[in-house]
Amino acid sequence: MIEVRNLTKKYGDHLAVNDLSFTIENGKIYGLLGPNGAGKSTTMNIITGYISATDGTVRIDGHDIAEEPAEAKACIGYPPLYTDMTAAEYLDFVARAKGMPYDAALRQEKEVMQLTGIEPVKDRLLKNLSKGYRQRVGIAQAMLGDPDVIILDEPTVGLDPKQIIEIRDLIKKLGS
């Protein structure tokens, strides 16, 4: 579960997020909707610990992201990509960074590649993949370590209609 209470983020005089509170329950799929500049990505970056809040708290499975960042981050998957690696190298890198045991990492890397449909491109550099495949690799990475929460920032932006349907179906599978 994610609990966000009175979250505020200021950049100088600019108020990016203003006193935001919400709760996300386990096993559910949620979306943050709003126009560009509304604070959606800022909110997700605070939840994942990439930036700090000016005020307020974020708890992930009871762990405060500011006070217990390692414990909170262990509960989530969030897909930034390093595009100079192949998909397989990137998944291996992430598994090691998450501290997964070697055998478990190999097994789970194969599982997430199969589930996300990236096996055919596993040996290609991420920068040479289509937007749809890069999104899939990001989702595969987020799944490593079986986190309770997966956070996706605009997972269908720039995809063709077929890819949008495929990514939405994959997200629905993950929700179950």
Phi and psi in degrees as GROMACS dihedral restraints (atoms count N, CA, C in turn):
[ dihedral_restraints ]
;  ai    aj    ak    al  type     phi  dphi    fc
    3     4     5     6     1  -114.1    20    10
    4     5     6     7     1   129.1    20    10
    6     7     8     9     1  -120.1    20    10
    7     8     9    10     1   119.9    20    10
    9    10    11    12     1  -113.5    20    10
   10    11    12    13     1   124.2    20    10
   12    13    14    15     1  -129.1    20    10
   13    14    15    16     1   121.2    20    10
   15    16    17    18     1    52.5    20    10
   16    17    18    19     1    41.1    20    10
   18    19    20    21     1   -72.5    20    10
   19    20    21    22     1   128.2    20    10
   21    22    23    24     1  -136.4    20    10
   22    23    24    25     1   138.6    20    10
   24    25    26    27     1  -137.2    20    10
   25    26    27    28     1   123.9    20    10
   27    28    29    30     1  -117.6    20    10
   28    29    30    31     1   139.9    20    10
   30    31    32    33     1  -114.6    20    10
   31    32    33    34     1    94.6    20    10
   33    34    35    36     1    64.7    20    10
   34    35    36    37     1  -121.0    20    10
   36    37    38    39     1   -89.2    20    10
   37    38    39    40     1    -8.0    20    10
   39    40    41    42     1   -85.0    20    10
   40    41    42    43     1   124.8    20    10
   42    43    44    45     1   -94.9    20    10
   43    44    45    46     1   105.9    20    10
   45    46    47    48     1   -85.9    20    10
   46    47    48    49     1   -37.3    20    10
   48    49    50    51     1  -135.9    20    10
   49    50    51    52     1   131.0    20    10
   51    52    53    54     1  -123.5    20    10
   52    53    54    55     1   102.0    20    10
   54    55    56    57     1    52.2    20    10
   55    56    57    58     1    51.5    20    10
   57    58    59    60     1   -88.5    20    10
   58    59    60    61     1   132.5    20    10
   60    61    62    63     1  -136.2    20    10
   61    62    63    64     1   135.6    20    10
   63    64    65    66     1  -166.7    20    10
   64    65    66    67     1   165.5    20    10
   66    67    68    69     1  -128.6    20    10
   67    68    69    70     1   135.9    20    10
   69    70    71    72     1  -114.2    20    10
   70    71    72    73     1   121.7    20    10
   72    73    74    75     1   -85.7    20    10
   73    74    75    76     1   152.2    20    10
   75    76    77    78     1   -62.3    20    10
   76    77    78    79     1   146.7    20    10
   78    79    80    81     1    76.9    20    10
   79    80    81    82     1     8.2    20    10
   81    82    83    84     1  -113.4    20    10
   82    83    84    85     1   157.7    20    10
   84    85    86    87     1  -113.1    20    10
   85    86    87    88     1   126.6    20    10
   87    88    89    90     1  -124.3    20    10
   88    89    90    91     1   157.6    20    10
   90    91    92    93     1  -135.4    20    10
   91    92    93    94     1   144.0    20    10
   93    94    95    96     1   -99.7    20    10
   94    95    96    97     1   121.1    20    10
   96    97    98    99     1  -114.5    20    10
   97    98    99   100     1   145.8    20    10
   99   100   101   102     1   162.7    20    10
  100   101   102   103     1   167.4    20    10
  102   103   104   105     1   -71.0    20    10
  103   104   105   106     1   167.5    20    10
  105   106   107   108     1   -55.6    20    10
  106   107   108   109     1   138.3    20    10
  108   109   110   111     1    84.8    20    10
  109   110   111   112     1     5.5    20    10
  111   112   113   114     1   -79.7    20    10
  112   113   114   115     1   -12.4    20    10
  114   115   116   117     1   103.9    20    10
  115   116   117   118     1    10.4    20    10
  117   118   119   120     1   -64.0    20    10
  118   119   120   121     1   -53.6    20    10
  120   121   122   123     1   -66.1    20    10
  121   122   123   124     1   -37.2    20    10
  123   124   125   126     1   -60.0    20    10
  124   125   126   127     1   -44.6    20    10
  126   127   128   129     1   -60.6    20    10
  127   128   129   130     1   -45.8    20    10
  129   130   131   132     1   -65.3    20    10
  130   131   132   133     1   -36.8    20    10
  132   133   134   135     1   -67.8    20    10
  133   134   135   136     1   -31.2    20    10
  135   136   137   138     1   -71.9    20    10
  136   137   138   139     1   -44.7    20    10
  138   139   140   141     1   -58.2    20    10
  139   140   141   142     1   -39.1    20    10
  141   142   143   144     1   -85.5    20    10
  142   143   144   145     1    -4.7    20    10
  144   145   146   147     1    84.7    20    10
  145   146   147   148     1    10.9    20    10
  147   148   149   150     1   -75.7    20    10
  148   149   150   151     1   -29.4    20    10
  150   151   152   153     1  -136.0    20    10
  151   152   153   154     1   160.1    20    10
  153   154   155   156     1   -99.3    20    10
  154   155   156   157     1   155.6    20    10
  156   157   158   159     1   -82.4    20    10
  157   158   159   160     1   153.6    20    10
  159   160   161   162     1   -75.1    20    10
  160   161   162   163     1   -36.6    20    10
  162   163   164   165     1  -155.6    20    10
  163   164   165   166     1   161.4    20    10
  165   166   167   168     1    96.9    20    10
  166   167   168   169     1   177.8    20    10
  168   169   170   171     1  -133.4    20    10
  169   170   171   172     1   151.8    20    10
  171   172   173   174     1  -130.0    20    10
  172   173   174   175     1   125.2    20    10
  174   175   176   177     1  -119.6    20    10
  175   176   177   178     1   131.4    20    10
  177   178   179   180     1  -118.3    20    10
  178   179   180   181     1   115.0    20    10
  180   181   182   183     1    49.1    20    10
  181   182   183   184     1    41.6    20    10
  183   184   185   186     1    86.0    20    10
  184   185   186   187     1    -4.5    20    10
  186   187   188   189     1  -100.2    20    10
  187   188   189   190     1   124.2    20    10
  189   190   191   192     1   -72.6    20    10
  190   191   192   193     1   123.8    20    10
  192   193   194   195     1   -62.1    20    10
  193   194   195   196     1   -28.2    20    10
  195   196   197   198     1   -84.2    20    10
  196   197   198   199     1   -35.0    20    10
  198   199   200   201     1   -94.0    20    10
  199   200   201   202     1   -29.0    20    10
  201   202   203   204     1  -131.9    20    10
  202   203   204   205     1    61.6    20    10
  204   205   206   207     1   -60.2    20    10
  205   206   207   208     1   -40.6    20    10
  207   208   209   210     1   -64.3    20    10
  208   209   210   211     1   -44.5    20    10
  210   211   212   213     1   -66.6    20    10
  211   212   213   214     1   -41.3    20    10
  213   214   215   216     1   -66.9    20    10
  214   215   216   217     1   -44.4    20    10
  216   217   218   219     1   -66.8    20    10
  217   218   219   220     1   -27.5    20    10
  219   220   221   222     1   -65.7    20    10
  220   221   222   223     1   -18.5    20    10
  222   223   224   225     1   -91.5    20    10
  223   224   225   226     1    -5.1    20    10
  225   226   227   228     1  -127.2    20    10
  226   227   228   229     1   158.5    20    10
  228   229   230   231     1  -122.3    20    10
  229   230   231   232     1   133.9    20    10
  231   232   233   234     1  -144.0    20    10
  232   233   234   235     1   123.3    20    10
  234   235   236   237     1   -94.7    20    10
  235   236   237   238     1    76.5    20    10
  237   238   239   240     1   -78.4    20    10
  238   239   240   241     1   151.3    20    10
  240   241   242   243     1  -118.0    20    10
  241   242   243   244     1   143.6    20    10
  243   244   245   246     1  -108.8    20    10
  244   245   246   247     1   103.9    20    10
  246   247   248   249     1   -77.3    20    10
  247   248   249   250     1    -6.4    20    10
  249   250   251   252     1   -91.7    20    10
  250   251   252   253     1    12.4    20    10
  252   253   254   255     1  -112.8    20    10
  253   254   255   256     1   158.4    20    10
  255   256   257   258     1   -76.4    20    10
  256   257   258   259     1   165.9    20    10
  258   259   260   261     1   -59.3    20    10
  259   260   261   262     1   -43.7    20    10
  261   262   263   264     1   -65.6    20    10
  262   263   264   265     1   -42.9    20    10
  264   265   266   267     1   -61.9    20    10
  265   266   267   268     1   -42.3    20    10
  267   268   269   270     1   -63.5    20    10
  268   269   270   271     1   -45.1    20    10
  270   271   272   273     1   -63.1    20    10
  271   272   273   274     1   -39.3    20    10
  273   274   275   276     1   -64.9    20    10
  274   275   276   277     1   -42.8    20    10
  276   277   278   279     1   -58.2    20    10
  277   278   279   280     1   -47.2    20    10
  279   280   281   282     1   -65.5    20    10
  280   281   282   283     1   -42.8    20    10
  282   283   284   285     1   -59.5    20    10
  283   284   285   286     1   -42.1    20    10
  285   286   287   288     1   -66.5    20    10
  286   287   288   289     1   -41.5    20    10
  288   289   290   291     1   -63.2    20    10
  289   290   291   292     1   -31.4    20    10
  291   292   293   294     1   -82.0    20    10
  292   293   294   295     1    -2.5    20    10
  294   295   296   297     1    74.9    20    10
  295   296   297   298     1    25.5    20    10
  297   298   299   300     1   -72.5    20    10
  298   299   300   301     1   138.7    20    10
  300   301   302   303     1   -59.0    20    10
  301   302   303   304     1   146.9    20    10
  303   304   305   306     1   -52.7    20    10
  304   305   306   307     1   -53.0    20    10
  306   307   308   309     1   -62.9    20    10
  307   308   309   310     1   -42.2    20    10
  309   310   311   312     1   -64.8    20    10
  310   311   312   313     1   -39.0    20    10
  312   313   314   315     1   -63.4    20    10
  313   314   315   316     1   -47.5    20    10
  315   316   317   318     1   -58.5    20    10
  316   317   318   319     1   -46.4    20    10
  318   319   320   321     1   -61.2    20    10
  319   320   321   322     1   -47.1    20    10
  321   322   323   324     1   -72.4    20    10
  322   323   324   325     1   -33.0    20    10
  324   325   326   327     1   -59.3    20    10
  325   326   327   328     1   -44.2    20    10
  327   328   329   330     1   -62.7    20    10
  328   329   330   331     1   -42.1    20    10
  330   331   332   333     1   -61.9    20    10
  331   332   333   334     1   -47.0    20    10
  333   334   335   336     1   -71.5    20    10
  334   335   336   337     1   -31.6    20    10
  336   337   338   339     1   -64.2    20    10
  337   338   339   340     1   -41.6    20    10
  339   340   341   342     1   -67.3    20    10
  340   341   342   343     1   -46.5    20    10
  342   343   344   345     1   -62.0    20    10
  343   344   345   346     1   -38.6    20    10
  345   346   347   348     1   -90.8    20    10
  346   347   348   349     1    -6.0    20    10
  348   349   350   351     1    74.6    20    10
  349   350   351   352     1    29.3    20    10
  351   352   353   354     1  -102.3    20    10
  352   353   354   355     1     3.8    20    10
  354   355   356   357     1   -52.9    20    10
  355   356   357   358     1   -42.0    20    10
  357   358   359   360     1   -64.2    20    10
  358   359   360   361     1   -18.7    20    10
  360   361   362   363     1  -116.6    20    10
  361   362   363   364     1    14.4    20    10
  363   364   365   366     1   -61.4    20    10
  364   365   366   367     1   -24.3    20    10
  366   367   368   369     1  -101.4    20    10
  367   368   369   370     1    10.6    20    10
  369   370   371   372     1   -99.2    20    10
  370   371   372   373     1   147.2    20    10
  372   373   374   375     1   -63.5    20    10
  373   374   375   376     1   139.8    20    10
  375   376   377   378     1   -59.0    20    10
  376   377   378   379     1   -35.7    20    10
  378   379   380   381     1   -67.2    20    10
  379   380   381   382     1   -16.5    20    10
  381   382   383   384     1   -98.0    20    10
  382   383   384   385     1     2.6    20    10
  384   385   386   387     1   -88.4    20    10
  385   386   387   388     1   156.2    20    10
  387   388   389   390     1   -66.7    20    10
  388   389   390   391     1   163.0    20    10
  390   391   392   393     1   -56.8    20    10
  391   392   393   394     1   -41.3    20    10
  393   394   395   396     1   -61.7    20    10
  394   395   396   397     1   -44.4    20    10
  396   397   398   399     1   -68.4    20    10
  397   398   399   400     1   -37.5    20    10
  399   400   401   402     1   -62.3    20    10
  400   401   402   403     1   -39.6    20    10
  402   403   404   405     1   -62.2    20    10
  403   404   405   406     1   -42.3    20    10
  405   406   407   408     1   -63.8    20    10
  406   407   408   409     1   -41.1    20    10
  408   409   410   411     1   -63.2    20    10
  409   410   411   412     1   -41.1    20    10
  411   412   413   414     1   -60.9    20    10
  412   413   414   415     1   -41.6    20    10
  414   415   416   417     1   -67.7    20    10
  415   416   417   418     1   -41.4    20    10
  417   418   419   420     1   -59.2    20    10
  418   419   420   421     1   -45.2    20    10
  420   421   422   423     1   -60.2    20    10
  421   422   423   424     1   -43.2    20    10
  423   424   425   426     1   -64.2    20    10
  424   425   426   427     1   -27.4    20    10
  426   427   428   429     1   -77.7    20    10
  427   428   429   430     1   -20.8    20    10
  429   430   431   432     1   -60.4    20    10
  430   431   432   433     1   136.0    20    10
  432   433   434   435     1    85.5    20    10
  433   434   435   436     1     4.0    20    10
  435   436   437   438     1    51.3    20    10
  436   437   438   439     1    55.3    20    10
  438   439   440   441     1   -66.5    20    10
  439   440   441   442     1   153.3    20    10
  441   442   443   444     1   -72.3    20    10
  442   443   444   445     1   -26.0    20    10
  444   445   446   447     1  -130.3    20    10
  445   446   447   448     1   133.8    20    10
  447   448   449   450     1  -119.7    20    10
  448   449   450   451     1   127.0    20    10
  450   451   452   453     1  -110.6    20    10
  451   452   453   454     1   123.8    20    10
  453   454   455   456     1  -121.3    20    10
  454   455   456   457     1   128.3    20    10
  456   457   458   459     1  -100.8    20    10
  457   458   459   460     1   106.5    20    10
  459   460   461   462     1    52.4    20    10
  460   461   462   463     1    60.2    20    10
  462   463   464   465     1   -67.7    20    10
  463   464   465   466     1   -13.8    20    10
  465   466   467   468     1  -113.6    20    10
  466   467   468   469     1     3.7    20    10
  468   469   470   471     1   -65.4    20    10
  469   470   471   472     1   131.8    20    10
  471   472   473   474     1    81.9    20    10
  472   473   474   475     1     5.0    20    10
  474   475   476   477     1   -93.9    20    10
  475   476   477   478     1   154.9    20    10
  477   478   479   480     1   -78.2    20    10
  478   479   480   481     1   165.9    20    10
  480   481   482   483     1   -55.2    20    10
  481   482   483   484     1   -38.9    20    10
  483   484   485   486     1   -65.5    20    10
  484   485   486   487     1   -43.2    20    10
  486   487   488   489     1   -65.1    20    10
  487   488   489   490     1   -37.0    20    10
  489   490   491   492     1   -60.3    20    10
  490   491   492   493     1   -45.5    20    10
  492   493   494   495     1   -62.2    20    10
  493   494   495   496     1   -44.0    20    10
  495   496   497   498     1   -62.8    20    10
  496   497   498   499     1   -43.9    20    10
  498   499   500   501     1   -66.6    20    10
  499   500   501   502     1   -41.5    20    10
  501   502   503   504     1   -62.8    20    10
  502   503   504   505     1   -40.7    20    10
  504   505   506   507     1   -62.8    20    10
  505   506   507   508     1   -40.8    20    10
  507   508   509   510     1   -63.5    20    10
  508   509   510   511     1   -42.6    20    10
  510   511   512   513     1   -62.9    20    10
  511   512   513   514     1   -40.5    20    10
  513   514   515   516     1   -61.6    20    10
  514   515   516   517     1   -40.9    20    10
  516   517   518   519     1   -60.8    20    10
  517   518   519   520     1   -43.8    20    10
  519   520   521   522     1   -63.7    20    10
  520   521   522   523     1   -35.0    20    10
  522   523   524   525     1   -64.6    20    10
  523   524   525   526     1   -26.8    20    10
